[in-house]
Amino acid sequence: MKRLDALWALLAGIAAWQALVMITGAPHFILPSPLRVASTAIKSYEIILSNAWVTALEVVLGLVLGTALGVATAIHLTTSALARRIMLPMLVFTQAVPVFALAPILTLWFGYGIGSKVIMAVLIIYFPVTSAFHDGLSRTPPALLDLAKTMGATPRQSLWRLRIPHALPSLGTGLRLAAVYAPIGAVIGEWVGASKGLGYLMLLANGRAKIDLMFAALITLAIMTVALHWAIGKLAARLDAYAQG
């Protein structure tokens, strides 16, 4: 049923797009029709796929590194009162600085290659993962912790056998957000400076007034993001089942 609903939503979106083109009479270099974009995507599939592969690599690396860093930080915050006093205010303060504004600096420091885009993706997902997982670790029922302490469990044992399993659903929530944010970070990095990637392809197509190619790249990015969100959703569901089992 969910797949059927998604199909109907997709068809409705395409129909609305086509209707907008017909009603406004916009030229194809302003608003290309779905058929024109599909035709361009088929003709230019090689260049689209080659750039999509670069963006996908940036997103996956950023997601893996950002998740690992966020999980490690959340655990450290949970086990260290000193870390909570020092790092929590710093984490909140970092959110006052728009991550997008750091893209030119990262490009200057790490160059136009994949590194600056991966770091951008890491930065944009680090806080959601850390915040969600730390919140889950902090919400372990006190009764369970008291029972474990009564039975002689060490703080480390309580962490690995109680806190972390109980916080896995919260980690899943953070990962779902990260799956949406990671492509944004990678593409913004490509907009600032890159020689490959879907963001670079969109800028190139826009500069050459190939709006149909820009739309094809944008739709490819959207499909990739939806697929990533679906995969992470499956992983989050497994984490939920493990926590409950």
N, C-alpha and C positions, 0 to 999 in steps of 0.2 A: 504493500500500500504506500509506503514512504517513497519507494522508487517511482511509482506511478504519479504520486503528487509532485515529485521533483520534475518528472518529464512534462507534466501539464504546466508547471510553473515556467519551465524553460520555453515551451511552445508559446505561452502567453507573453513572455518577455520578447521573443523574436517577433511575434505578431504586433506588439505595441511599437517595437522599433521600426518595423516596416510601415506601420500606419503613420508614425511620426514623419518618416521620410516622405510619404505620399502627401500628407496634409501640408507640411511646410514647403514642400518643393525644393528643399535644400540641395545645392549641387553636390556631386559626389566627393569633391575635395573639402567639403565642410562636414557633411554627414553621409557617409556611404551606406548603401542598403546592405542588409544581411547577406543577400546573394552575392553582391560584389565583394564583400569581405571574405566570404567563404571561397569564392573563386580565387582571390588573391592568396589566401592561406594555402590552397592546394598548389598554386603555381610557385609559391615561395616557401614550400614546406621545409626545404633543406636548410635555408638560412634561419628560419624560425626555430627549427629543432636544434640546430647547432648552438644558437644563442640561449634557447630554453635550457639546454643541458648545463651551460655555465651558470645560469641563475639557480637552477635546481641544486647544483653542487654547493654554491654559496649558501643557500638556504639550509640544506641538510647539515653542512659543517657548522654553521652558526647555531642551528637548533641543538645539535649534539653538545657542542662546547658550552653554549649558554645554559643548557639544562644541567650539565655536570657541574658547572660553576655555581649555579643557583642552588642545587641540592646540597653541595658542600657548604655553601654559605649558610643555608637554613639550618643545617645540622650544627654548625659551629655556633650560630646564634642561640640555639636551644641549649647547648651544653655549657656555654660560657656566659656568665653574668657580665663580665667585663666587655665581651664582644657586643652584647646587647646594648650596653651603655654607650659604647663608642660608635659601633657600626650602624645601628638602627637610625640614629639621627642623620648619619652621613647618607644612608640609602634614600631616606626621605628627601634630603637636600638635593641629591642628584636628579630627582624627578622634576625639580624646579628648573633645570636646564634642559631645553628642548633637545632631544637626541638628534633631531634632524640638523640642528645647527652645528653638530660635531662632524658631520660628513665631510665638509671641506678640509677640516683639520686632519681627520683620519686619512684622507687621500693624500694630503701633503706629507704626512709622516710615513705612511705605509705604501704609497705609490698607487698606480692605476690598476694594479693587478687584483687578484681574487682576495688577497689578505685584508684590504681595507673594507671590502664588502662583508666578509665573514665577521670581522670585528663589529661592524655596524649592526649586523643581525644579532650578534651576541649581546650587545648593549641594549638593544630594544626589547629583548625577551628576558634578560637577566632579572629585572625587578619583578615582573609578574610571576615567574617561577619561584624565585626566592620568597616573595611575600606569601604566595598561596601555600607553599610547602611549610614555611615557618608557622603560618597560622594553623595548619593541620597538626603540626608537631606540638603546638602549644595547647591544643584542645583535647589532648588525651584525658579521659575521665580520671580525676584524682583518686577515685576509689580503686581503680586498677593499679595505679602507681603505688598506692599505699599497700595494697595486697601483695604486689611484687616485692616491695621493700620488706614487708613482714616475713615473706618466704625466703629472704636472704639474697634477693637479686641485686646485683651491682648496678650502678647508674648506666654503665655501658650495656648490660643485658636488658635493662628496661628500655633503653633507647632502641636497640635493634629488634627486640621481640614484642614491644608494646607500642612505643611512640611512632616508629617508622611505618609499621603495618597499618596503624590507625590513621596515619596521615596520607596514605596512598591516594584516596579519593581526592584530597585537596591538591596533591601533585598532579593528578589527572586534569583537574580544572585549570591549573597553571599551564599545563602542556597544551590544552585546547586553545588557550589564548596565545601561547607562543607560536602555534601553527599558523595563526592568522597574522601575527605581527612580524614573524621572521621574513616573509617575502617582501614586506614593506621596507624593512631595513636594507635588504639586499638591493632592491630596485632604486631606492633613494641614493645609495652609494654609487650605483651605476649612472644615475643622472648627473651626479657631481663630476665624475670622471671615470671612464672605462673605455675599453676597446671591444668588449664583448658583453653579452647578456641581453635580456629582454628590455631592460630599461634603456640600454644603449641603442638597441634597435628601434625603440619607440622614438627616441630623440632624433636618430638618423632619418627615420621615415618622416617625422614632422618637419625637419629641416628641408627635406626634398619634396614636401607637399604630397607625400604618399600616405594620405590619411587612412586609406583602406588597409595598408600594411601595418600602420600604427594600431588600428583597431584589432587586426588579426593577432598582433603581438600581445595586446592588452587582454584579449579573450584567452589566449594561451596561458598567460599569467594567472588569470582567474581560475581556469580549469586546473592548473597545477596547484593553486592554493586550496581549492575545494578538495582535490584528491589528497593533499597532505593533511587537511583537517579531518577528512574521513579516516585516514590511516591512524592518526593520533587519537581520534575518537575510539577506534577499536582497541588501541593500546590502553586508553584510559578506562574503558569498560572492563578490560582484563584486570587492571589494578583495583578497580572497585570490587570485582568478584573475588579477587585474592584477599582483600581486606575484610570482606564479609564472610569468607570461607574459613 
